[in-house]
Amino acid sequence: MNEFNNRIAAQRQVLQLVNRRKWEKEELLGLSSKAIERWISVNRIDPESRLVELVKTASAKLFFLANKSQEQISEDYKMISKEIAVISQTIEQEIG
């Protein structure tokens, strides 16, 4: 259960960091590919931007953790959790 809570906390952190910026139309509402694509489209964000790249990377890594959360915590799980923390810090710097 702790891994689940950690993953949810990481998702919330990414969303809160991204949404510190006042977006033109709509905040980022989730980290699914559909939610990210909608956010990009509605706010007319460059899909090649560094921020979009970071958000998509965080999303993919969190998806990996979701699939691994039923298993014993592996070294990959720990490593990717640390990578998500670094991505969050980079998003914070990107937002300013």
The first five atom37 places (N, CA, C, CB, O) and aatype in JSON, in Angstrom:
{
  "aatype": [12, 2, 6, 13, 2, 2, 1, 9, 0, 0, 5, 1, 5, 19, 10, 5, 10, 19, 2, 1, 1, 11, 17, 6, 11, 6, 6, 10, 10, 7, 10, 15, 15, 11, 0, 9, 6, 1, 17, 9, 15, 19, 2, 1, 9, 3, 14, 6, 15, 1, 10, 19, 6, 10, 19, 11, 16, 0, 15, 0, 11, 10, 13, 13, 10, 0, 2, 11, 15, 5, 6, 5, 9, 15, 6, 3, 18, 11, 12, 9, 15, 11, 6, 9, 0, 19, 9, 15, 5, 16, 9, 6, 5, 6, 9, 7],
  "atom_mask": [
    [1, 1, 1, 1, 1],
    [1, 1, 1, 1, 1],
    [1, 1, 1, 1, 1],
    [1, 1, 1, 1, 1],
    [1, 1, 1, 1, 1],
    [1, 1, 1, 1, 1],
    [1, 1, 1, 1, 1],
    [1, 1, 1, 1, 1],
    [1, 1, 1, 1, 1],
    [1, 1, 1, 1, 1],
    [1, 1, 1, 1, 1],
    [1, 1, 1, 1, 1],
    [1, 1, 1, 1, 1],
    [1, 1, 1, 1, 1],
    [1, 1, 1, 1, 1],
    [1, 1, 1, 1, 1],
    [1, 1, 1, 1, 1],
    [1, 1, 1, 1, 1],
    [1, 1, 1, 1, 1],
    [1, 1, 1, 1, 1],
    [1, 1, 1, 1, 1],
    [1, 1, 1, 1, 1],
    [1, 1, 1, 1, 1],
    [1, 1, 1, 1, 1],
    [1, 1, 1, 1, 1],
    [1, 1, 1, 1, 1],
    [1, 1, 1, 1, 1],
    [1, 1, 1, 1, 1],
    [1, 1, 1, 1, 1],
    [1, 1, 1, 0, 1],
    [1, 1, 1, 1, 1],
    [1, 1, 1, 1, 1],
    [1, 1, 1, 1, 1],
    [1, 1, 1, 1, 1],
    [1, 1, 1, 1, 1],
    [1, 1, 1, 1, 1],
    [1, 1, 1, 1, 1],
    [1, 1, 1, 1, 1],
    [1, 1, 1, 1, 1],
    [1, 1, 1, 1, 1],
    [1, 1, 1, 1, 1],
    [1, 1, 1, 1, 1],
    [1, 1, 1, 1, 1],
    [1, 1, 1, 1, 1],
    [1, 1, 1, 1, 1],
    [1, 1, 1, 1, 1],
    [1, 1, 1, 1, 1],
    [1, 1, 1, 1, 1],
    [1, 1, 1, 1, 1],
    [1, 1, 1, 1, 1],
    [1, 1, 1, 1, 1],
    [1, 1, 1, 1, 1],
    [1, 1, 1, 1, 1],
    [1, 1, 1, 1, 1],
    [1, 1, 1, 1, 1],
    [1, 1, 1, 1, 1],
    [1, 1, 1, 1, 1],
    [1, 1, 1, 1, 1],
    [1, 1, 1, 1, 1],
    [1, 1, 1, 1, 1],
    [1, 1, 1, 1, 1],
    [1, 1, 1, 1, 1],
    [1, 1, 1, 1, 1],
    [1, 1, 1, 1, 1],
    [1, 1, 1, 1, 1],
    [1, 1, 1, 1, 1],
    [1, 1, 1, 1, 1],
    [1, 1, 1, 1, 1],
    [1, 1, 1, 1, 1],
    [1, 1, 1, 1, 1],
    [1, 1, 1, 1, 1],
    [1, 1, 1, 1, 1],
    [1, 1, 1, 1, 1],
    [1, 1, 1, 1, 1],
    [1, 1, 1, 1, 1],
    [1, 1, 1, 1, 1],
    [1, 1, 1, 1, 1],
    [1, 1, 1, 1, 1],
    [1, 1, 1, 1, 1],
    [1, 1, 1, 1, 1],
    [1, 1, 1, 1, 1],
    [1, 1, 1, 1, 1],
    [1, 1, 1, 1, 1],
    [1, 1, 1, 1, 1],
    [1, 1, 1, 1, 1],
    [1, 1, 1, 1, 1],
    [1, 1, 1, 1, 1],
    [1, 1, 1, 1, 1],
    [1, 1, 1, 1, 1],
    [1, 1, 1, 1, 1],
    [1, 1, 1, 1, 1],
    [1, 1, 1, 1, 1],
    [1, 1, 1, 1, 1],
    [1, 1, 1, 1, 1],
    [1, 1, 1, 1, 1],
    [1, 1, 1, 0, 1]
  ],
  "atom_positions": [
    [[0.82, -1.2, 0.0], [0.0, 0.0, 0.0], [0.86, 1.25, 0.0], [-0.94, 0.0, 1.2], [0.48, 2.27, -0.59]],
    [[2.02, 1.19, 0.65], [2.91, 2.34, 0.72], [3.39, 2.75, -0.67], [4.1, 2.04, 1.62], [3.5, 3.94, -0.96]],
    [[3.68, 1.76, -1.55], [4.11, 2.08, -2.91], [3.01, 2.83, -3.65], [4.5, 0.79, -3.68], [3.28, 3.77, -4.39]],
    [[1.76, 2.39, -3.45], [0.63, 3.06, -4.08], [0.55, 4.51, -3.61], [-0.69, 2.32, -3.75], [0.39, 5.42, -4.43]],
    [[0.65, 4.72, -2.31], [0.6, 6.09, -1.78], [1.74, 6.95, -2.31], [0.64, 6.06, -0.25], [1.54, 8.12, -2.62]],
    [[2.93, 6.37, -2.4], [4.07, 7.1, -2.94], [3.84, 7.49, -4.39], [5.35, 6.28, -2.8], [4.18, 8.6, -4.81]],
    [[3.28, 6.57, -5.16], [3.02, 6.84, -6.58], [1.97, 7.93, -6.74], [2.56, 5.56, -7.29], [2.12, 8.82, -7.58]],
    [[0.91, 7.87, -5.95], [-0.14, 8.89, -6.01], [0.43, 10.24, -5.59], [-1.34, 8.5, -5.11], [0.13, 11.26, -6.21]],
    [[1.25, 10.26, -4.56], [1.88, 11.51, -4.12], [2.77, 12.08, -5.22], [2.71, 11.27, -2.83], [2.79, 13.29, -5.42]],
    [[3.49, 11.23, -5.92], [4.35, 11.69, -7.02], [3.51, 12.27, -8.15], [5.22, 10.53, -7.55], [3.87, 13.29, -8.74]],
    [[2.38, 11.63, -8.47], [1.48, 12.16, -9.5], [0.95, 13.53, -9.1], [0.31, 11.19, -9.75], [0.95, 14.47, -9.89]],
    [[0.51, 13.64, -7.87], [-0.01, 14.92, -7.38], [1.06, 16.01, -7.44], [-0.52, 14.79, -5.94], [0.78, 17.14, -7.82]],
    [[2.27, 15.65, -7.06], [3.35, 16.63, -7.07], [3.6, 17.15, -8.48], [4.64, 16.02, -6.49], [3.74, 18.35, -8.69]],
    [[3.65, 16.25, -9.46], [3.87, 16.67, -10.84], [2.74, 17.6, -11.28], [3.96, 15.44, -11.79], [3.0, 18.66, -11.87]],
    [[1.51, 17.22, -11.01], [0.37, 18.06, -11.4], [0.41, 19.42, -10.72], [-0.95, 17.35, -11.07], [0.18, 20.44, -11.36]],
    [[0.71, 19.44, -9.43], [0.78, 20.72, -8.71], [1.88, 21.61, -9.26], [1.0, 20.47, -7.22], [1.69, 22.82, -9.39]],
    [[3.02, 21.03, -9.57], [4.12, 21.82, -10.11], [3.75, 22.41, -11.47], [5.39, 20.95, -10.24], [3.97, 23.6, -11.7]],
    [[3.2, 21.59, -12.35], [2.82, 22.07, -13.68], [1.75, 23.15, -13.57], [2.31, 20.9, -14.55], [1.78, 24.13, -14.31]],
    [[0.82, 22.97, -12.65], [-0.3, 23.89, -12.55], [0.0, 25.14, -11.72], [-1.48, 23.19, -11.95], [-0.9, 25.95, -11.48]],
    [[1.24, 25.3, -11.29], [1.63, 26.57, -10.67], [1.53, 27.7, -11.68], [3.07, 26.48, -10.11], [1.22, 28.85, -11.34]],
    [[1.79, 27.34, -12.93], [1.66, 28.32, -14.0], [0.17, 28.49, -14.3], [2.45, 27.88, -15.29], [-0.59, 27.53, -14.29]],
    [[-0.23, 29.71, -14.57], [-1.61, 29.98, -14.96], [-1.73, 29.71, -16.46], [-2.04, 31.45, -14.62], [-1.26, 30.5, -17.27]],
    [[-2.36, 28.61, -16.81], [-2.5, 28.22, -18.21], [-3.63, 29.0, -18.86], [-2.76, 26.72, -18.33], [-4.58, 29.42, -18.19]],
    [[-3.52, 29.19, -20.15], [-4.47, 30.0, -20.91], [-5.91, 29.52, -20.74], [-4.11, 29.98, -22.38], [-6.81, 30.32, -20.5]],
    [[-6.12, 28.22, -20.85], [-7.49, 27.69, -20.81], [-7.74, 26.7, -19.69], [-7.81, 27.04, -22.12], [-8.77, 26.77, -19.0]],
    [[-6.82, 25.78, -19.5], [-7.12, 24.64, -18.62], [-5.85, 24.1, -17.98], [-7.84, 23.53, -19.41], [-4.8, 24.01, -18.62]],
    [[-5.96, 23.73, -16.72], [-4.85, 23.09, -16.03], [-4.65, 21.67, -16.56], [-5.09, 23.06, -14.5], [-5.54, 21.12, -17.22]],
    [[-3.51, 21.11, -16.28], [-3.27, 19.7, -16.56], [-4.05, 18.91, -15.51], [-1.72, 19.34, -16.53], [-3.8, 19.04, -14.31]],
    [[-4.99, 18.1, -15.98], [-5.92, 17.42, -15.07], [-5.52, 15.99, -14.72], [-7.29, 17.41, -15.67], [-6.1, 15.39, -13.81]],
    [[-4.55, 15.46, -15.42], [-4.12, 14.1, -15.15], [-2.86, 13.8, -15.94], [0.0, 0.0, 0.0], [-2.4, 14.62, -16.72]],
    [[-2.31, 12.62, -15.73], [-1.08, 12.25, -16.42], [-1.28, 11.13, -17.43], [-0.03, 11.84, -15.42], [-0.32, 10.5, -17.87]],
    [[-2.53, 10.87, -17.8], [-2.77, 9.92, -18.89], [-2.39, 10.61, -20.2], [-4.28, 9.44, -18.91], [-2.33, 11.84, -20.27]],
    [[-2.13, 9.82, -21.22], [-1.75, 10.42, -22.51], [-2.87, 11.31, -23.04], [-1.41, 9.32, -23.53], [-2.59, 12.35, -23.63]],
    [[-4.11, 10.91, -22.85], [-5.25, 11.73, -23.31], [-5.31, 13.06, -22.57], [-6.58, 10.96, -23.11], [-5.54, 14.1, -23.19]],
    [[-5.1, 13.04, -21.26], [-5.13, 14.28, -20.47], [-4.0, 15.21, -20.89], [-5.03, 13.97, -18.96], [-4.2, 16.43, -20.99]],
    [[-2.83, 14.65, -21.14], [-1.69, 15.46, -21.56], [-1.94, 16.06, -22.94], [-0.39, 14.62, -21.56], [-1.69, 17.24, -23.15]],
    [[-2.43, 15.25, -23.87], [-2.71, 15.75, -25.22], [-3.77, 16.84, -25.19], [-3.17, 14.6, -26.13], [-3.66, 17.83, -25.92]],
    [[-4.79, 16.68, -24.37], [-5.83, 17.71, -24.26], [-5.23, 19.01, -23.72], [-6.98, 17.23, -23.34], [-5.5, 20.08, -24.26]],
    [[-4.44, 18.92, -22.68], [-3.79, 20.08, -22.06], [-2.93, 20.82, -23.09], [-2.93, 19.65, -20.86], [-2.95, 22.05, -23.16]],
    [[-2.17, 20.06, -23.87], [-1.32, 20.66, -24.92], [-2.19, 21.38, -25.94], [-0.46, 19.57, -25.62], [-1.92, 22.53, -26.31]],
    [[-3.24, 20.71, -26.39], [-4.1, 21.25, -27.44], [-4.87, 22.48, -26.98], [-5.07, 20.19, -27.9], [-4.86, 23.51, -27.67]],
    [[-5.53, 22.39, -25.84], [-6.39, 23.49, -25.37], [-5.58, 24.74, -25.07], [-7.17, 23.05, -24.12], [-6.03, 25.86, -25.3]],
    [[-4.38, 24.54, -24.55], [-3.55, 25.68, -24.16], [-2.56, 26.1, -25.25], [-2.79, 25.35, -22.89], [-1.76, 27.02, -25.05]],
    [[-2.62, 25.43, -26.38], [-1.74, 25.73, -27.51], [-0.26, 25.72, -27.09], [-2.1, 27.1, -28.11], [0.49, 26.65, -27.37]],
    [[0.11, 24.65, -26.43], [1.49, 24.48, -25.96], [2.27, 23.75, -27.06], [1.54, 23.68, -24.61], [1.74, 22.84, -27.7]],
    [[3.49, 24.16, -27.27], [4.35, 23.49, -28.25], [4.57, 22.05, -27.79], [5.71, 24.24, -28.41], [5.17, 21.82, -26.74]],
    [[4.1, 21.07, -28.56], [4.25, 19.68, -28.16], [5.7, 19.21, -28.08], [3.5, 18.79, -29.11], [5.99, 18.15, -27.52]],
    [[6.61, 20.01, -28.63], [8.04, 19.67, -28.59], [8.76, 20.38, -27.45], [8.69, 20.03, -29.92], [9.98, 20.26, -27.32]],
    [[8.02, 21.12, -26.63], [8.65, 21.91, -25.56], [9.27, 21.0, -24.5], [7.63, 22.85, -24.91], [8.89, 19.83, -24.35]],
    [[10.21, 21.55, -23.78], [10.9, 20.81, -22.71], [9.9, 20.39, -21.63], [12.02, 21.68, -22.08], [9.98, 19.28, -21.11]],
    [[8.97, 21.27, -21.3], [7.98, 20.95, -20.27], [7.13, 19.75, -20.68], [7.09, 22.17, -19.99], [6.9, 18.85, -19.87]],
    [[6.66, 19.74, -21.91], [5.84, 18.62, -22.39], [6.66, 17.33, -22.34], [5.33, 18.89, -23.83], [6.15, 16.28, -21.95]],
    [[7.9, 17.41, -22.75], [8.79, 16.24, -22.7], [8.91, 15.71, -21.27], [10.18, 16.6, -23.26], [8.85, 14.5, -21.04]],
    [[9.09, 16.62, -20.32], [9.22, 16.22, -18.91], [7.93, 15.58, -18.39], [9.59, 17.43, -18.05], [7.97, 14.56, -17.7]],
    [[6.8, 16.18, -18.72], [5.51, 15.66, -18.26], [5.26, 14.27, -18.84], [4.35, 16.62, -18.66], [4.83, 13.36, -18.13]],
    [[5.55, 14.1, -20.12], [5.35, 12.79, -20.74], [6.3, 11.74, -20.16], [5.55, 12.88, -22.26], [5.92, 10.58, -19.98]],
    [[7.51, 12.14, -19.86], [8.47, 11.21, -19.26], [8.01, 10.8, -17.86], [9.88, 11.85, -19.19], [8.06, 9.63, -17.51]],
    [[7.56, 11.78, -17.08], [7.05, 11.47, -15.73], [5.86, 10.52, -15.83], [6.64, 12.77, -14.99], [5.75, 9.57, -15.06]],
    [[4.97, 10.79, -16.77], [3.8, 9.94, -16.97], [4.2, 8.5, -17.28], [2.93, 10.5, -18.1], [3.66, 7.56, -16.7]],
    [[5.15, 8.34, -18.19], [5.59, 6.99, -18.58], [6.22, 6.26, -17.4], [6.58, 7.07, -19.74], [5.99, 5.06, -17.21]],
    [[7.01, 6.96, -16.63], [7.68, 6.33, -15.49], [6.67, 5.97, -14.39], [8.77, 7.27, -14.92], [6.79, 4.92, -13.76]],
    [[5.69, 6.83, -14.18], [4.64, 6.51, -13.2], [3.8, 5.32, -13.67], [3.74, 7.74, -12.96], [3.38, 4.51, -12.85]],
    [[3.57, 5.22, -14.96], [2.86, 4.07, -15.51], [3.65, 2.79, -15.24], [2.61, 4.25, -17.03], [3.07, 1.77, -14.87]],
    [[4.97, 2.85, -15.42], [5.82, 1.7, -15.12], [5.67, 1.3, -13.65], [7.3, 2.03, -15.44], [5.52, 0.12, -13.34]],
    [[5.7, 2.29, -12.77], [5.58, 1.99, -11.34], [4.22, 1.39, -11.02], [5.8, 3.26, -10.51], [4.12, 0.51, -10.16]],
    [[3.18, 1.85, -11.69], [1.84, 1.3, -11.45], [1.8, -0.18, -11.79], [0.78, 2.07, -12.28], [1.15, -0.97, -11.1]],
    [[2.5, -0.55, -12.84], [2.52, -1.95, -13.24], [3.41, -2.8, -12.35], [2.98, -2.07, -14.67], [3.26, -4.02, -12.3]],
    [[4.33, -2.18, -11.66], [5.26, -2.9, -10.8], [4.82, -2.91, -9.34], [6.64, -2.3, -10.91], [5.4, -3.62, -8.52]],
    [[3.8, -2.14, -9.0], [3.45, -1.98, -7.59], [2.95, -3.26, -6.94], [2.4, -0.91, -7.45], [2.95, -3.38, -5.72]],
    [[2.52, -4.22, -7.75], [2.06, -5.48, -7.18], [3.23, -6.41, -6.85], [1.1, -6.17, -8.15], [3.08, -7.39, -6.12]],
    [[4.37, -6.09, -7.41], [5.54, -6.94, -7.21], [6.37, -6.44, -6.03], [6.4, -6.97, -8.48], [6.17, -5.34, -5.52]],
    [[7.28, -7.29, -5.62], [8.22, -6.86, -4.6], [9.02, -5.69, -5.18], [9.17, -8.05, -4.16], [9.36, -5.69, -6.36]],
    [[9.31, -4.72, -4.34], [10.02, -3.54, -4.83], [11.38, -3.96, -5.36], [10.16, -2.47, -3.73], [12.21, -4.5, -4.62]],
    [[11.58, -3.71, -6.62], [12.83, -4.08, -7.27], [13.76, -2.88, -7.32], [12.57, -4.63, -8.69], [13.38, -1.76, -6.98]],
    [[14.96, -3.14, -7.74], [15.92, -2.04, -7.93], [15.41, -1.09, -9.0], [17.32, -2.6, -8.32], [15.59, 0.13, -8.89]],
    [[14.77, -1.64, -10.05], [14.2, -0.78, -11.1], [13.16, 0.17, -10.52], [13.57, -1.63, -12.22], [13.13, 1.35, -10.85]],
    [[12.31, -0.37, -9.65], [11.26, 0.44, -9.03], [11.89, 1.59, -8.23], [10.37, -0.43, -8.11], [11.45, 2.74, -8.35]],
    [[12.89, 1.27, -7.44], [13.56, 2.3, -6.63], [14.24, 3.34, -7.52], [14.58, 1.66, -5.69], [14.15, 4.54, -7.26]],
    [[14.91, 2.88, -8.56], [15.62, 3.78, -9.46], [14.64, 4.72, -10.17], [16.43, 2.97, -10.49], [14.89, 5.92, -10.27]],
    [[13.54, 4.18, -10.66], [12.57, 5.0, -11.37], [11.89, 5.97, -10.41], [11.52, 4.12, -12.07], [11.57, 7.09, -10.81]],
    [[11.66, 5.57, -9.19], [11.1, 6.5, -8.2], [12.03, 7.7, -8.01], [10.88, 5.78, -6.84], [11.57, 8.83, -7.91]],
    [[13.32, 7.43, -7.96], [14.3, 8.53, -7.84], [14.3, 9.39, -9.09], [15.71, 7.96, -7.58], [14.42, 10.62, -9.0]],
    [[14.18, 8.77, -10.26], [14.15, 9.52, -11.52], [12.94, 10.45, -11.56], [14.12, 8.56, -12.73], [13.04, 11.58, -12.04]],
    [[11.8, 9.98, -11.06], [10.6, 10.82, -11.03], [10.83, 12.03, -10.13], [9.38, 10.01, -10.54], [10.38, 13.13, -10.45]],
    [[11.51, 11.84, -9.03], [11.82, 12.97, -8.13], [12.69, 14.0, -8.85], [12.54, 12.47, -6.86], [12.48, 15.2, -8.7]],
    [[13.66, 13.53, -9.62], [14.52, 14.44, -10.39], [13.71, 15.16, -11.47], [15.7, 13.66, -11.04], [13.88, 16.36, -11.67]],
    [[12.83, 14.44, -12.15], [11.97, 15.06, -13.16], [11.1, 16.13, -12.53], [11.09, 13.99, -13.86], [10.93, 17.21, -13.1]],
    [[10.56, 15.86, -11.35], [9.74, 16.85, -10.65], [10.54, 18.11, -10.36], [9.19, 16.26, -9.33], [10.03, 19.22, -10.54]],
    [[11.77, 17.95, -9.93], [12.62, 19.11, -9.67], [12.88, 19.89, -10.95], [13.96, 18.68, -9.04], [12.89, 21.12, -10.94]],
    [[13.08, 19.19, -12.05], [13.32, 19.85, -13.33], [12.07, 20.58, -13.81], [13.77, 18.82, -14.39], [12.17, 21.67, -14.35]],
    [[10.9, 19.99, -13.61], [9.64, 20.66, -13.95], [9.51, 21.94, -13.15], [8.42, 19.73, -13.7], [9.13, 22.98, -13.68]],
    [[9.83, 21.87, -11.87], [9.76, 23.05, -11.01], [10.66, 24.16, -11.55], [10.15, 22.7, -9.56], [10.27, 25.32, -11.58]],
    [[11.86, 23.8, -11.98], [12.77, 24.79, -12.56], [12.24, 25.33, -13.88], [14.17, 24.18, -12.76], [12.37, 26.52, -14.17]],
    [[11.64, 24.47, -14.68], [11.11, 24.85, -15.98], [9.94, 25.83, -15.83], [10.66, 23.61, -16.77], [9.8, 26.77, -16.61]],
    [[9.1, 25.59, -14.82], [7.94, 26.46, -14.57], [8.41, 27.82, -14.06], [6.97, 25.81, -13.55], [7.81, 28.85, -14.36]],
    [[9.48, 27.79, -13.28], [10.06, 29.04, -12.79], [9.56, 29.48, -11.5], [0.0, 0.0, 0.0], [9.98, 30.52, -11.0]]
  ]
}
